[in-house]
Amino acid sequence: MNIAFINGSPKRKDSASGALLADLKQLIPSEHLIKEFNLNKDFITEKDIEALHNCSVWVFAFPLYVDSIPSHLLSCFCQLEQTEFNRNNIYVYGLVNCGFYEGEQTQYAMSMMEIWCDKVGLNWGMGVGFGGGGGLAQMKSIPLGKGPKKTLGKSLAVCADAISKGISIDNVYTSINLPRFVYKFFAESTWKKSIKANGGKVKDLNKKL
């Protein structure tokens, strides 16, 4: 079976979406062929469209943007709608990460994916919504299923099994295995460093324009 791993993050490298796909890849049986795609622009090349048509499973991974799907990826969806191919035999799975602590924050974006699949005649397989995605790119060295990635490992194992069997099951929502206050502390320290690195000050966020 040909499986398309589609990174829908606008980042060109070190994205949480890429980290999720890398972890999921470990769990896919070796008899399946995985083809990787990067959709970080608002269009898909004809070459990639043709390659996608030859895959029976599409796995989209993307970050949550304003409780929704990134706009450039929506443009890609519109482009796929306008192409002719055998859609009945393709299953779609989604990996959505967010900076919020709660994985349930991704449920609206996941619903949009389901509605899109129904609209264009694709089969929705399932989705994994992950809260605390802001730290995933920095946790590549941590084994899946261990430490802060403990429950993520269980959720991705369920997804990998559904992909291998080509079935549809309920969506799963989970969060990073850290206390909420610990995750909040590290998340805030990261953006504070970014502000200072760009010549600003934390108090500047309170300015009224």
Phi, psi and omega per residue, in radians:
M1 nan 2.342 3.075
N2 -1.578 2.198 -3.111
I3 -2.074 2.232 3.103
A4 -1.671 2.090 3.004
F5 -1.690 1.972 -3.003
I6 -1.996 1.904 3.111
N7 -1.493 1.918 -3.106
G8 -1.715 0.302 3.111
S9 -1.350 2.486 3.070
P10 -1.256 -0.238 3.118
K11 -1.281 2.519 3.131
R12 -1.492 -0.388 3.108
K13 -2.719 2.870 3.095
D14 0.925 0.792 3.108
S15 -1.698 2.662 3.069
A16 -1.127 -0.597 3.126
S17 -1.098 -0.743 3.103
G18 -1.119 -0.656 3.115
A19 -1.138 -0.697 3.106
L20 -1.101 -0.776 3.131
L21 -1.128 -0.668 3.126
A22 -1.116 -0.695 3.115
D23 -1.194 -0.734 3.141
L24 -1.122 -0.627 -3.108
K25 -1.011 -0.586 3.137
Q26 -1.092 -0.436 -3.008
L27 -1.725 -0.101 -3.138
I28 -1.469 2.206 3.133
P29 -0.945 2.535 -3.016
S30 -1.155 -0.320 -3.137
E31 -1.248 -0.221 3.111
H32 -1.624 2.497 3.141
L33 -1.712 2.113 -3.137
I34 -1.755 2.209 3.067
K35 -1.964 2.311 -3.036
E36 -1.859 2.409 -3.111
F37 -2.292 2.543 3.050
N38 -2.075 1.954 3.104
L39 -1.866 1.351 3.129
N40 -1.818 0.173 3.065
K41 -2.188 3.058 -3.052
D42 -1.598 0.444 3.069
F43 -2.674 2.787 3.103
I44 -2.028 2.376 3.115
T45 -1.228 2.708 3.117
E46 -1.049 -0.623 3.124
K47 -1.084 -0.765 3.137
D48 -1.224 -0.638 3.100
I49 -1.066 -0.788 3.126
E50 -1.092 -0.715 3.127
A51 -1.148 -0.668 3.107
L52 -1.121 -0.658 3.140
H53 -1.092 -0.401 -3.122
N54 -1.623 0.156 3.097
C55 -1.925 2.384 -3.129
S56 -1.586 -0.140 3.088
V57 -2.347 2.305 3.052
W58 -2.034 2.149 3.083
V59 -1.977 1.919 3.131
F60 -1.657 2.303 3.027
A61 -2.166 2.223 -3.121
F62 -2.726 2.794 3.118
P63 -1.529 2.707 3.093
L64 -1.318 2.278 3.094
Y65 -2.190 1.916 -3.125
V66 0.888 0.914 3.140
D67 1.048 0.352 -3.031
S68 -2.465 -2.921 3.129
I69 -1.590 2.400 3.118
P70 -0.921 2.444 -3.026
S71 -1.064 -0.631 -3.130
H72 -1.154 -0.581 3.127
L73 -1.276 -0.604 3.053
L74 -1.053 -0.685 3.093
S75 -1.080 -0.670 3.100
C76 -1.146 -0.672 3.089
F77 -1.067 -0.756 3.124
C78 -1.077 -0.673 3.128
Q79 -1.150 -0.710 3.126
L80 -1.145 -0.605 3.114
E81 -1.028 -0.575 -3.027
Q82 -1.526 -0.013 3.125
T83 -1.738 2.618 -3.122
E84 -1.664 2.181 3.057
F85 -2.866 2.920 -3.137
N86 -1.338 1.779 -3.023
R87 -1.585 -0.379 -3.028
N88 -1.086 -0.468 -3.054
N89 -1.735 0.139 -3.108
I90 -1.800 2.274 3.077
Y91 -1.840 2.425 -3.115
V92 -2.024 2.319 3.095
Y93 -2.188 2.611 -3.083
G94 -2.226 2.393 3.022
L95 -2.082 1.873 -3.073
V96 -2.018 2.152 3.111
N97 -1.958 2.695 3.125
C98 -2.476 2.777 3.103
G99 -1.337 -0.316 3.067
F100 -1.139 2.738 -3.141
Y101 -1.268 -0.590 -3.045
E102 -1.554 2.176 3.111
G103 -1.144 -0.421 3.141
E104 -1.108 -0.283 3.111
Q105 -1.094 -0.294 -3.107
T106 -1.571 0.005 -2.982
Q107 -1.127 -0.552 -3.140
Y108 -1.240 -0.720 3.074
A109 -1.108 -0.653 3.117
M110 -1.144 -0.683 3.100
S111 -1.110 -0.654 3.097
M112 -1.087 -0.683 3.091
M113 -1.094 -0.759 3.140
E114 -1.101 -0.766 3.141
I115 -1.112 -0.713 3.118
W116 -1.084 -0.765 3.124
C117 -1.051 -0.764 3.135
D118 -1.115 -0.672 -3.113
K119 -1.128 -0.754 -3.036
V120 -1.673 -0.026 3.071
G121 1.537 0.389 3.066
L122 -1.672 2.760 3.133
N123 -1.619 2.146 3.085
W124 -1.433 2.153 -3.136
G125 -1.525 -1.126 3.079
M126 -3.081 3.012 3.081
G127 -2.374 2.656 3.022
V128 -2.070 2.039 3.097
G129 -1.771 2.178 -3.036
F130 -2.088 2.148 3.083
G131 -1.649 2.476 -3.086
G132 1.613 0.396 -3.088
G133 -1.129 -0.297 -3.123
G134 -1.050 -0.375 -3.112
G135 -1.761 -0.058 -3.042
L136 -1.079 -0.747 -3.093
A137 -1.097 -0.431 -3.139
Q138 -1.609 0.010 -3.079
M139 -2.007 0.442 -3.099
K140 -1.070 -0.554 -3.092
S141 -1.377 -0.215 -3.140
I142 -1.435 2.185 -3.126
P143 -1.048 2.469 3.099
L144 -1.099 2.341 -3.139
G145 1.598 0.003 -3.128
K146 -2.065 2.673 3.038
G147 0.897 -2.266 -3.101
P148 -1.180 -0.158 3.136
K149 -1.896 0.389 -3.086
K150 -1.113 -0.997 -3.109
T151 -1.262 -0.481 3.073
L152 -1.076 -0.710 3.115
G153 -1.035 -0.735 3.130
K154 -1.143 -0.734 -3.114
S155 -1.169 -0.742 3.136
L156 -1.211 -0.511 3.080
A157 -1.138 -0.689 3.085
V158 -1.114 -0.745 3.140
C159 -1.138 -0.772 3.138
A160 -1.066 -0.672 3.124
D161 -1.154 -0.731 3.123
A162 -1.125 -0.700 3.122
I163 -1.100 -0.802 -3.107
S164 -1.099 -0.611 -3.127
K165 -1.540 -0.242 -3.110
G166 1.126 0.876 -3.086
I167 -2.189 2.915 3.091
S168 -1.923 2.263 3.091
I169 -2.413 3.073 -3.106
D170 -1.179 2.609 3.072
N171 -1.149 2.680 -3.140
V172 -2.134 2.371 3.118
Y173 -2.164 2.279 -3.109
T174 -2.550 3.058 -3.095
S175 -2.390 2.875 3.089
I176 -1.061 2.477 -3.119
N177 -1.475 1.180 3.025
L178 -2.416 2.582 3.025
P179 -0.998 2.562 -3.070
R180 -1.006 -0.707 -3.086
F181 -1.197 -0.540 3.114
V182 -1.211 -0.797 3.112
Y183 -1.071 -0.730 -3.132
K184 -1.086 -0.706 -3.138
F185 -1.083 -0.843 -3.122
F186 -1.200 -0.635 3.127
A187 -1.116 -0.768 -3.124
E188 -1.213 -0.614 3.126
S189 -1.159 -0.529 3.139
T190 -1.188 -0.841 -3.113
W191 -1.278 -0.443 3.059
K192 -1.172 -0.688 3.082
K193 -1.124 -0.659 3.140
S194 -1.143 -0.707 3.118
I195 -1.065 -0.838 -3.113
K196 -1.150 -0.656 -3.134
A197 -1.134 -0.421 3.137
N198 -1.764 0.313 3.033
G199 1.452 0.229 -3.131
G200 -1.864 -3.085 3.097
K201 -2.280 2.636 -3.121
V202 -1.008 -0.682 -3.108
K203 -1.159 -0.309 3.115
D204 -1.069 -0.406 -3.119
L205 -1.158 -0.352 -3.126
N206 -1.564 -0.060 -3.121
K207 -1.193 2.470 3.077
K208 -1.721 2.226 -3.112
L209 -1.663 nan nan
